[in-house]
Amino acid sequence: MRRLLLCALCVCLPVVVRATVLIPIEFRELVAVASAIAHGRVSDVRGEWTDGRRSVETVVTIDVSDYLKGNLGPTLTIHVPGGRVGRYRTVFVGAPEFRVGDEVVLFLSASRIVGLSQGAFRVVPDSQSGRPVVVAPIVMSMTGDVPEAVVRGDSRRKPVALDTFRDVVRQVISGTAR
């Protein structure tokens, strides 16, 4: 009788299950979905409570140097799920992390990054030339119309010169990418 009562109780209890599913987004779709593509430097990063102090999100301020698409003004404030407030931390799988001073190219829709970390490209100096290069979080395939699988450690996933990256984005926007 106890087992039957316990089983009935378990069936009646509502269960909340949360999961993050990150589906790889093809580069052309990333460009198309973004209402703005901004290049700039992170000037402030701070965590704040959301959802009645049940979780934390990170508020990131970017000083924009230029836009590849759209224009949201000289300073952007975006919200990224997950972060830290004091000794409390919320981890959100797939969300990018930022530090003050990071140089980034962000693909944005409203005040959110499209595709979480897939829409956040880091700009770093090339180890040999010192010129800025974009580190792609996904494989940027510009050949053909067939999406390609994203493979961890793919040798084609190499840094791209910032100017080349800008040109590729503009080609995708204008529809002239091959």
Secondary structure, 3 states (H helix, E strand, C coil): CHHHHHHHHHHHCCCCCCCCCCCCCCHHHHHHHCCEEEEEEEEEEEEEEECCCCEEEEEEEEEEEEEEECCCCCEEEEEEEEEEECCEEECCCCCCCCCCCCEEEEEEECCEECCHHHHEEEEEECCCCCCEEEECCCCCCCCCCCCCCCCCCCCCCCCEEHHHHHHHHHHHHHCCCC
